Amino acid sequence: MAYSNDRLDGFSDGVMAIIITIMVLEIPLTNTFEFNDILSLLQSIFVFFCKFCYCWIILE
């Protein structure tokens, strides 16, 4: 039985959604608004963006 490309596309979209969800859960939240804490948060968001682009390139 041959699977259609639509099913494979749906599966890869689901895998991508799970990966992105796990990556978002790794972003630490700060309790204060000090410069160093906000800088750390921005670095984490930048790393998330880089990982997202990497996963997007791999799965496309």
N, C-alpha and C positions, 0 to 999 in steps of 0.2 A: 504494500500500500504506500503510495507516494504522498508526501505532505505538500501542501501548496506553500507558496512563498508568503502568503498572507499570515499563515500560522507561525511561520518562522519569524516574520517581522513583529508580530504580536508578542511572541516569547522574548525576543531581544529587547523590545520596549519595556516589558515587565522587569527584566533583569536590570535594565538601566535605571528604572524607577527605584528598585530596591537598593542599588548601589548608591544613588544620589541621596536617598533617605538615610542610609547609614553614615554617609559622609557629613550630612548636615547635623546629625546627632553628635558628631565629634567636635563641633565648634563650641569652645567654652564661652560661657556668658560671664560678664563681669557684674559685680555688685556695686562698684563705685565708678565715678566718672573722672578718674585721674588720667593724666595724659598717658602714662605707661600702660594702664589697663586698656585704654582705647586703642593704643598702638598695637598691643598684643592681639586685640580683637580684629583689627584691620589686617594684621598679618595672617591670622587664621582664615579670614574670609578670602584673602588672596590665594592662600594655599588651596582652599576649597575650590576656587575658580579654576586654578591650574589643574587640579585633579578632575574636575568636571570636564574641562576641555580635552584632557587626555582620554577619559572614558568615551567621550563623544567621538573622538577620532578613531579609537579602537573599534567601537561598535558600528560605526558607519561604514 
